[in-house]
Amino acid sequence: MGSSFIEFFGLVGKSDYDARIREKRDLAEKCGIDLIEVYPKDMVTWGATQEWLAARLGFDVETRERQVLPTQPQVLSEAKPAIPEAPPAGPAEGWYADPTGREASRWWDGRYWTHWVTDAAGATYADTPDPGRDDQVSRGAEIEGQQTWEFLSTTKFPWPGKLKGAELVTHLELVFRCMDAVENGAGGDGYGTAAAAYFEAAGHLRHARNHGGEAAVLARAIESGLGPGAGRRDISARLAALEGAGVHPNPVEAGMTADYPPPEV
């Protein structure tokens, strides 16, 4: 952009790659180019990254005209999905004994069991109760020993539409763990959650034409407190399109929770 050049250094930390970064810095300085360096850690706090990039380039990201790629339409096809039936009315929303047995209490929102749990000491964290989940309870912000941003930026995920059946379920369960970790690690920088994991899950559900499940993932993303920027706008727009077509968020259809019985009161 003008005399500025933005480059994403995704493999920082490897000696040969770091040497090339230094070479590029020297070349940019000699040629009078404003080299703007972006790293994987910047993708986690994408809202903050957009703000400093915009300030560096001299434009206001909030007022800049938004462009929608033709490969990412914000409207549904003519074949409208069926409106899911509302579950039977249950007790009022609140904390009740966790039906999965994973924690002391789990939040019931009046229709579904959610991913929010509290332990015996009263600490609250995210723990998605997908059907048959049997891994060890984890309250941290890591996935398979990596920070969530590192895992999401270095793992090659399959394109939406490539997985079906049990493979899709297994992949979504992994992405739900990422969503848990993102939410458990959020809040420290004040910029909210990153959108990558929610986009990943929603994309697969969208290609499977599971619109109730897709809406549930998008609604969870909004609830999580997404950071400012294009990610939040795109998710809000897509969720509005689904709701306008009569689709209700359904975490059971998404696989984020099982059809556990309502709490007993």
VMD Tcl script that draws the C-alpha trace (Angstrom):
set ca {
  {0.00 0.00 0.00}
  {1.84 3.06 -1.23}
  {5.37 2.89 0.17}
  {4.32 0.36 2.83}
  {4.64 -3.41 2.50}
  {2.85 -5.80 4.87}
  {4.33 -9.26 5.35}
  {3.19 -12.10 7.59}
  {6.14 -13.93 9.14}
  {4.42 -17.19 10.03}
  {7.48 -19.35 10.68}
  {9.31 -17.03 13.05}
  {11.50 -18.91 15.50}
  {13.33 -21.05 12.92}
  {16.92 -19.94 12.51}
  {17.05 -19.89 8.69}
  {13.66 -18.16 8.50}
  {14.72 -15.55 11.08}
  {17.84 -14.86 9.02}
  {15.66 -14.12 5.97}
  {13.51 -11.78 8.08}
  {16.63 -9.78 8.93}
  {17.61 -9.70 5.24}
  {14.18 -8.35 4.30}
  {14.42 -5.67 6.99}
  {17.78 -4.54 5.63}
  {16.50 -4.53 2.04}
  {13.39 -2.56 2.99}
  {15.51 0.03 4.80}
  {17.85 0.43 1.81}
  {14.91 0.85 -0.60}
  {12.96 3.22 1.64}
  {10.10 0.77 2.10}
  {8.00 0.83 5.26}
  {8.03 -2.90 6.11}
  {5.12 -3.77 8.40}
  {5.75 -7.07 10.14}
  {2.85 -9.28 11.27}
  {3.38 -12.43 13.34}
  {1.18 -15.37 14.43}
  {0.65 -13.83 17.87}
  {-0.92 -10.82 16.16}
  {-3.66 -13.02 14.71}
  {-4.92 -13.92 18.17}
  {-5.67 -10.31 19.09}
  {-6.86 -9.53 15.57}
  {-8.97 -6.59 16.70}
  {-5.92 -4.87 18.18}
  {-3.84 -5.82 15.15}
  {-6.33 -4.21 12.77}
  {-6.29 -1.05 14.86}
  {-2.52 -0.58 14.79}
  {-2.31 -1.58 11.13}
  {-4.98 0.98 10.27}
  {-3.18 3.66 12.29}
  {0.12 2.78 10.59}
  {-1.48 3.01 7.13}
  {-3.53 6.10 7.94}
  {-7.15 4.97 7.62}
  {-10.08 4.25 9.93}
  {-10.97 0.55 9.84}
  {-14.44 1.14 11.28}
  {-15.54 3.56 8.55}
  {-13.76 1.85 5.65}
  {-16.20 0.38 3.12}
  {-16.57 -3.33 3.69}
  {-16.14 -5.66 0.71}
  {-17.80 -9.07 0.62}
  {-16.03 -11.72 -1.41}
  {-18.25 -13.53 -3.93}
  {-17.10 -16.85 -2.44}
  {-18.59 -15.89 0.93}
  {-22.21 -14.85 0.26}
  {-24.09 -13.45 3.24}
  {-27.47 -14.82 2.11}
  {-28.92 -18.30 2.10}
  {-29.71 -20.26 -1.01}
  {-33.31 -20.43 -2.21}
  {-33.75 -23.78 -0.48}
  {-34.67 -22.57 3.00}
  {-33.84 -24.91 5.88}
  {-36.60 -26.19 8.09}
  {-37.14 -24.30 11.33}
  {-36.12 -26.57 14.21}
  {-38.80 -27.33 16.73}
  {-38.26 -25.71 20.13}
  {-37.50 -28.20 22.90}
  {-40.07 -28.70 25.66}
  {-40.05 -25.88 28.18}
  {-37.76 -26.64 31.09}
  {-36.79 -24.93 34.33}
  {-35.64 -21.33 34.35}
  {-32.08 -20.61 33.29}
  {-29.48 -21.03 35.98}
  {-26.76 -23.23 37.45}
  {-27.74 -26.86 37.99}
  {-25.93 -30.13 38.64}
  {-23.85 -30.98 35.57}
  {-25.62 -33.84 33.74}
  {-22.30 -34.93 32.18}
  {-20.64 -35.39 35.57}
  {-17.61 -33.45 34.34}
  {-18.04 -30.60 36.82}
  {-20.10 -29.57 39.83}
  {-22.51 -27.29 37.94}
  {-23.36 -26.42 34.35}
  {-25.34 -23.47 32.99}
  {-28.81 -24.28 31.65}
  {-30.09 -21.48 29.40}
  {-33.75 -22.51 29.59}
  {-33.53 -24.66 26.45}
  {-30.10 -26.28 26.32}
  {-27.17 -27.23 28.51}
  {-24.30 -24.89 27.62}
  {-20.50 -25.00 27.65}
  {-20.21 -22.94 30.86}
  {-19.38 -24.86 34.03}
  {-18.34 -24.08 37.60}
  {-16.16 -26.22 39.81}
  {-16.62 -26.91 43.51}
  {-14.68 -23.74 44.36}
  {-16.95 -21.59 42.17}
  {-14.51 -20.97 39.31}
  {-16.24 -20.65 35.93}
  {-14.77 -21.80 32.62}
  {-15.73 -23.24 29.22}
  {-16.13 -26.99 28.74}
  {-18.15 -28.00 25.66}
  {-20.35 -31.01 26.56}
  {-20.35 -32.67 23.14}
  {-21.83 -36.20 23.11}
  {-19.56 -38.86 24.55}
  {-16.82 -36.47 25.62}
  {-14.47 -38.40 27.90}
  {-11.21 -36.45 27.88}
  {-9.76 -34.93 31.02}
  {-11.29 -31.65 32.13}
  {-9.03 -28.74 31.15}
  {-9.47 -25.11 32.15}
  {-6.48 -23.82 30.25}
  {-5.89 -21.92 27.02}
  {-3.72 -24.60 25.38}
  {-4.49 -27.27 22.78}
  {-2.24 -30.32 22.58}
  {0.49 -28.48 24.48}
  {0.37 -25.36 22.29}
  {-1.10 -21.93 22.78}
  {-4.41 -21.79 20.89}
  {-3.16 -19.13 18.44}
  {-0.10 -21.24 17.68}
  {-2.15 -24.41 17.17}
  {-4.69 -22.68 14.90}
  {-2.01 -20.91 12.83}
  {0.20 -23.97 12.28}
  {-2.35 -26.78 11.90}
  {-3.52 -27.53 8.36}
  {-7.26 -28.05 8.60}
  {-9.32 -29.72 5.83}
  {-11.42 -27.48 3.61}
  {-15.11 -27.24 4.56}
  {-17.07 -29.88 2.68}
  {-14.19 -32.38 2.58}
  {-15.18 -34.23 5.75}
  {-18.35 -36.20 6.33}
  {-19.82 -38.52 8.94}
  {-17.55 -39.61 11.78}
  {-14.56 -37.66 10.37}
  {-16.53 -34.42 10.47}
  {-17.72 -35.11 14.02}
  {-14.16 -35.79 15.19}
  {-12.89 -32.61 13.55}
  {-15.64 -30.48 15.05}
  {-14.94 -31.91 18.51}
  {-11.32 -30.75 18.15}
  {-12.45 -27.29 17.05}
  {-14.85 -27.10 20.01}
  {-11.82 -27.73 22.28}
  {-10.15 -24.78 20.56}
  {-13.22 -22.65 21.25}
  {-13.07 -23.65 24.92}
  {-9.39 -22.74 25.10}
  {-9.95 -19.40 23.33}
  {-12.71 -18.50 25.79}
  {-10.73 -19.68 28.82}
  {-7.77 -17.56 27.74}
  {-9.77 -14.47 26.77}
  {-9.93 -11.23 28.69}
  {-6.30 -10.69 29.52}
  {-5.60 -8.25 26.69}
  {-8.98 -6.51 26.69}
  {-9.58 -7.16 22.98}
  {-11.91 -10.14 23.27}
  {-11.77 -13.53 21.63}
  {-10.29 -14.35 18.22}
  {-12.68 -15.55 15.52}
  {-10.64 -18.31 13.83}
  {-12.03 -21.35 15.68}
  {-15.64 -20.19 15.28}
  {-15.15 -19.60 11.54}
  {-13.66 -23.09 11.23}
  {-16.60 -24.85 12.90}
  {-19.26 -22.68 11.25}
  {-17.74 -23.21 7.80}
  {-18.00 -27.00 8.04}
  {-21.54 -26.88 9.39}
  {-22.55 -24.45 6.65}
  {-21.26 -26.75 3.92}
  {-23.14 -29.62 5.55}
  {-26.28 -27.41 5.36}
  {-26.61 -27.78 9.11}
  {-27.85 -24.22 9.54}
  {-29.18 -24.66 13.06}
  {-25.77 -25.90 14.15}
  {-24.00 -23.14 12.24}
  {-26.19 -20.51 13.91}
  {-25.37 -21.99 17.33}
  {-21.62 -21.66 16.69}
  {-22.02 -18.08 15.43}
  {-24.20 -17.15 18.41}
  {-21.57 -18.60 20.74}
  {-18.91 -16.53 18.97}
  {-20.88 -13.34 19.58}
  {-21.52 -14.31 23.21}
  {-17.81 -14.98 23.73}
  {-17.01 -11.29 23.23}
  {-15.28 -11.22 19.84}
  {-12.70 -8.51 19.36}
  {-13.52 -5.61 17.02}
  {-12.99 -5.82 13.28}
  {-14.03 -7.74 10.19}
  {-14.42 -11.09 11.96}
  {-17.11 -9.83 14.30}
  {-18.89 -7.99 11.49}
  {-18.90 -11.04 9.20}
  {-20.16 -13.34 11.95}
  {-22.88 -10.88 12.96}
  {-23.99 -10.48 9.34}
  {-24.15 -14.22 8.70}
  {-26.04 -14.86 11.95}
  {-28.52 -12.12 11.05}
  {-29.05 -13.75 7.62}
  {-29.76 -17.11 9.23}
  {-32.13 -15.65 11.79}
  {-33.87 -13.70 9.02}
  {-34.49 -17.01 7.25}
  {-36.11 -18.42 10.39}
  {-33.18 -20.50 11.61}
  {-32.85 -20.95 15.38}
  {-29.43 -21.64 16.96}
  {-29.39 -25.30 17.95}
  {-26.25 -26.49 19.78}
  {-27.52 -30.09 19.74}
  {-27.50 -30.04 15.93}
  {-24.03 -28.48 16.02}
  {-22.78 -31.32 18.23}
  {-21.77 -28.83 20.94}
  {-24.04 -30.53 23.44}
  {-26.03 -33.75 23.65}
  {-29.76 -33.95 24.18}
  {-29.37 -34.32 27.94}
  {-32.56 -34.24 30.04}
  {-33.53 -30.85 31.51}
  {-32.38 -30.18 35.08}
  {-34.45 -31.51 37.93}
  {-35.80 -28.94 40.36}
}
mol new
graphics top color blue
foreach p $ca { graphics top sphere $p radius 0.5 }
foreach p [lrange $ca 0 end-1] q [lrange $ca 1 end] { graphics top cylinder $p $q radius 0.2 }
display resetview
